[in-house]
């Protein structure tokens, strides 16, 4: 699933948990949203590292 969909699902779970008083569902929704943030951060770091690696290769050529 894509990040936007996972984030939306997490937000829906969080709101539903708040409305119904279901603390576990609310926490699960927040957790789902944090997972998306972590995945995005990891992808960004991976992209930066690849850019640095390519830059170093060009400098050594």
PyMOL commands that place a pseudoatom at each C-alpha (Angstrom):
pseudoatom trace, name=CA, resn=UNK, resi=1, chain=A, elem=C, hetatm=0, pos=[0.000, 0.000, 0.000]
pseudoatom trace, name=CA, resn=UNK, resi=2, chain=A, elem=C, hetatm=0, pos=[1.221, 3.522, -0.554]
pseudoatom trace, name=CA, resn=UNK, resi=3, chain=A, elem=C, hetatm=0, pos=[2.177, 5.905, 2.225]
pseudoatom trace, name=CA, resn=UNK, resi=4, chain=A, elem=C, hetatm=0, pos=[-0.749, 8.276, 1.720]
pseudoatom trace, name=CA, resn=UNK, resi=5, chain=A, elem=C, hetatm=0, pos=[-3.233, 5.424, 2.056]
pseudoatom trace, name=CA, resn=UNK, resi=6, chain=A, elem=C, hetatm=0, pos=[-1.515, 4.026, 5.152]
pseudoatom trace, name=CA, resn=UNK, resi=7, chain=A, elem=C, hetatm=0, pos=[-1.414, 7.471, 6.749]
pseudoatom trace, name=CA, resn=UNK, resi=8, chain=A, elem=C, hetatm=0, pos=[-5.125, 8.009, 6.026]
pseudoatom trace, name=CA, resn=UNK, resi=9, chain=A, elem=C, hetatm=0, pos=[-5.994, 4.603, 7.492]
pseudoatom trace, name=CA, resn=UNK, resi=10, chain=A, elem=C, hetatm=0, pos=[-3.992, 5.440, 10.602]
pseudoatom trace, name=CA, resn=UNK, resi=11, chain=A, elem=C, hetatm=0, pos=[-5.761, 8.782, 11.001]
pseudoatom trace, name=CA, resn=UNK, resi=12, chain=A, elem=C, hetatm=0, pos=[-9.156, 7.125, 10.586]
pseudoatom trace, name=CA, resn=UNK, resi=13, chain=A, elem=C, hetatm=0, pos=[-8.273, 4.534, 13.240]
pseudoatom trace, name=CA, resn=UNK, resi=14, chain=A, elem=C, hetatm=0, pos=[-7.065, 7.264, 15.590]
pseudoatom trace, name=CA, resn=UNK, resi=15, chain=A, elem=C, hetatm=0, pos=[-10.209, 9.371, 15.171]
pseudoatom trace, name=CA, resn=UNK, resi=16, chain=A, elem=C, hetatm=0, pos=[-12.491, 6.338, 15.450]
pseudoatom trace, name=CA, resn=UNK, resi=17, chain=A, elem=C, hetatm=0, pos=[-10.700, 5.299, 18.628]
pseudoatom trace, name=CA, resn=UNK, resi=18, chain=A, elem=C, hetatm=0, pos=[-11.103, 8.780, 20.105]
pseudoatom trace, name=CA, resn=UNK, resi=19, chain=A, elem=C, hetatm=0, pos=[-14.802, 8.921, 19.251]
pseudoatom trace, name=CA, resn=UNK, resi=20, chain=A, elem=C, hetatm=0, pos=[-15.564, 5.455, 20.591]
pseudoatom trace, name=CA, resn=UNK, resi=21, chain=A, elem=C, hetatm=0, pos=[-13.222, 5.642, 23.581]
pseudoatom trace, name=CA, resn=UNK, resi=22, chain=A, elem=C, hetatm=0, pos=[-11.282, 2.657, 22.272]
pseudoatom trace, name=CA, resn=UNK, resi=23, chain=A, elem=C, hetatm=0, pos=[-7.768, 3.527, 23.435]
pseudoatom trace, name=CA, resn=UNK, resi=24, chain=A, elem=C, hetatm=0, pos=[-6.106, 0.589, 21.710]
pseudoatom trace, name=CA, resn=UNK, resi=25, chain=A, elem=C, hetatm=0, pos=[-7.561, 1.534, 18.302]
pseudoatom trace, name=CA, resn=UNK, resi=26, chain=A, elem=C, hetatm=0, pos=[-6.519, 5.145, 18.836]
pseudoatom trace, name=CA, resn=UNK, resi=27, chain=A, elem=C, hetatm=0, pos=[-2.963, 4.084, 19.709]
pseudoatom trace, name=CA, resn=UNK, resi=28, chain=A, elem=C, hetatm=0, pos=[-2.861, 1.716, 16.736]
pseudoatom trace, name=CA, resn=UNK, resi=29, chain=A, elem=C, hetatm=0, pos=[-3.830, 4.589, 14.455]
pseudoatom trace, name=CA, resn=UNK, resi=30, chain=A, elem=C, hetatm=0, pos=[-1.065, 6.793, 15.835]
pseudoatom trace, name=CA, resn=UNK, resi=31, chain=A, elem=C, hetatm=0, pos=[1.393, 3.920, 15.424]
pseudoatom trace, name=CA, resn=UNK, resi=32, chain=A, elem=C, hetatm=0, pos=[0.369, 3.443, 11.795]
pseudoatom trace, name=CA, resn=UNK, resi=33, chain=A, elem=C, hetatm=0, pos=[1.005, 7.135, 11.131]
pseudoatom trace, name=CA, resn=UNK, resi=34, chain=A, elem=C, hetatm=0, pos=[4.431, 6.999, 12.791]
pseudoatom trace, name=CA, resn=UNK, resi=35, chain=A, elem=C, hetatm=0, pos=[5.354, 3.972, 10.659]
pseudoatom trace, name=CA, resn=UNK, resi=36, chain=A, elem=C, hetatm=0, pos=[4.655, 6.038, 7.539]
pseudoatom trace, name=CA, resn=UNK, resi=37, chain=A, elem=C, hetatm=0, pos=[6.876, 8.860, 8.829]
pseudoatom trace, name=CA, resn=UNK, resi=38, chain=A, elem=C, hetatm=0, pos=[9.670, 6.392, 9.524]
pseudoatom trace, name=CA, resn=UNK, resi=39, chain=A, elem=C, hetatm=0, pos=[9.357, 4.810, 6.062]
pseudoatom trace, name=CA, resn=UNK, resi=40, chain=A, elem=C, hetatm=0, pos=[9.466, 8.247, 4.430]
pseudoatom trace, name=CA, resn=UNK, resi=41, chain=A, elem=C, hetatm=0, pos=[12.495, 9.270, 6.502]
pseudoatom trace, name=CA, resn=UNK, resi=42, chain=A, elem=C, hetatm=0, pos=[14.314, 6.044, 5.666]
pseudoatom trace, name=CA, resn=UNK, resi=43, chain=A, elem=C, hetatm=0, pos=[13.607, 6.512, 1.963]
pseudoatom trace, name=CA, resn=UNK, resi=44, chain=A, elem=C, hetatm=0, pos=[14.855, 10.090, 2.140]
pseudoatom trace, name=CA, resn=UNK, resi=45, chain=A, elem=C, hetatm=0, pos=[18.053, 9.045, 3.904]
pseudoatom trace, name=CA, resn=UNK, resi=46, chain=A, elem=C, hetatm=0, pos=[18.598, 6.250, 1.394]
pseudoatom trace, name=CA, resn=UNK, resi=47, chain=A, elem=C, hetatm=0, pos=[18.136, 8.725, -1.454]
pseudoatom trace, name=CA, resn=UNK, resi=48, chain=A, elem=C, hetatm=0, pos=[20.619, 11.165, 0.104]
pseudoatom trace, name=CA, resn=UNK, resi=49, chain=A, elem=C, hetatm=0, pos=[23.173, 8.414, 0.677]
pseudoatom trace, name=CA, resn=UNK, resi=50, chain=A, elem=C, hetatm=0, pos=[22.889, 7.321, -2.954]
pseudoatom trace, name=CA, resn=UNK, resi=51, chain=A, elem=C, hetatm=0, pos=[23.431, 10.915, -4.049]
pseudoatom trace, name=CA, resn=UNK, resi=52, chain=A, elem=C, hetatm=0, pos=[26.531, 11.227, -1.894]
pseudoatom trace, name=CA, resn=UNK, resi=53, chain=A, elem=C, hetatm=0, pos=[27.863, 7.922, -3.188]
pseudoatom trace, name=CA, resn=UNK, resi=54, chain=A, elem=C, hetatm=0, pos=[27.358, 9.022, -6.786]
pseudoatom trace, name=CA, resn=UNK, resi=55, chain=A, elem=C, hetatm=0, pos=[29.012, 12.366, -6.048]
pseudoatom trace, name=CA, resn=UNK, resi=56, chain=A, elem=C, hetatm=0, pos=[32.046, 10.632, -4.571]
pseudoatom trace, name=CA, resn=UNK, resi=57, chain=A, elem=C, hetatm=0, pos=[32.291, 8.305, -7.573]
pseudoatom trace, name=CA, resn=UNK, resi=58, chain=A, elem=C, hetatm=0, pos=[32.314, 11.261, -9.946]
pseudoatom trace, name=CA, resn=UNK, resi=59, chain=A, elem=C, hetatm=0, pos=[34.988, 13.027, -7.894]
pseudoatom trace, name=CA, resn=UNK, resi=60, chain=A, elem=C, hetatm=0, pos=[37.257, 9.979, -8.030]
pseudoatom trace, name=CA, resn=UNK, resi=61, chain=A, elem=C, hetatm=0, pos=[36.855, 9.479, -11.787]
for i in range(1, 61): cmd.bond("trace and resi %d" % i, "trace and resi %d" % (i + 1))
show_as sticks, trace
zoom trace
